[in-house]
Amino acid sequence: MDGNAVAGALSLVLGREATTIVLECAECGDRHRVAETRAYLRCPGMVLRCPACSACEVLLVDRPHRLQLTLMSIRTLQLP
C-alpha cells in the first residue's frame, strides 16, 4: 500500500491535507510526498516507510483518547 492509506488519520493529526506533504529521508536523502511512501497497517500502529530505502519515517498509533505521531528518519518535512 502507499501513503494514501494513512492520509486520513495523518490529516487529522496535522490539520491539513497530508498526501502532498514532502518528506526528505534522513537515511538516503530521497525527497517524496507522503502519498509515495510505503504504508504498513498491520503493525502496532500505521507505519510509513521511505520508498527508496525503506527507512521507517512515520509511526501513527491510535491510543485510547488520542493519536500518537512519531517522526523518525525524516530530515525535513515541507507542508504545502
N, C-alpha and C positions, 0 to 999 in steps of 0.2 A: 504494500500500500504506500501511497505517497502522503505528504503532509496535509493534504486536503482533508484526510480522515480525522485529523485532530484540530482543524482550523476553528471549528465552532467553540470548543472548550477553551482554546487559546485566546480567541477573540473576547470571550467573557472575562478572562483574567486581565488582558491588556487594554480592553475597552476600545478596540478598533479592529478593522479587518486584518486578519493575520496572514493570509496566504501570500500577500505581496511584501511582507517584511523580508528584508535581505539580511542574511546571516553570513559572517565570514568565519570559517572554521579555524580554530586556534591550532589544530594539528597539522593541516595540509595547506591552509590559506585559500581554499576554494570559496568562491562567493556564489551564493544561491538563494533563491526565495524559499520560504517555508514550504510552499506547495511542491517544491522539488526534492525535499528531504524524504528519507525512507521512514515510514511510520510503523511502529510495533505496538499493538494494542493489547496483547496478551501478557504483558509484563505486569509487575505490581505498579500500575500506572500506565501512562502513554509515553512512549519514547520516540524522539525524533533523532535520526542519525544522518550524518553528512553523506550526501550521495556519492562523493568522490572517495572517501577513505573509511567510512562507517563509524567515525568517532561519534560518541554519544553527546549530542548538543543540548537537548531539552528533555526534561522529565516533568510530566504533569500528573499529579496524583490527586484523585478525588477523595478527600478525607471527610469524616463527619463534620458538617458545618463550615467547610472551607475547601478551596482548591489550593494546592501547593505547587508552585512553579519553581523548578531548579534549573538554572542555566549553567552548563558545564563547559564544553570545549568550544566556546564562542569568543572570538577576538573582538568582533564588533557586531552590533545589531542596529540596522537602519530602519526606522519607521517612516513609511511614505506619508 
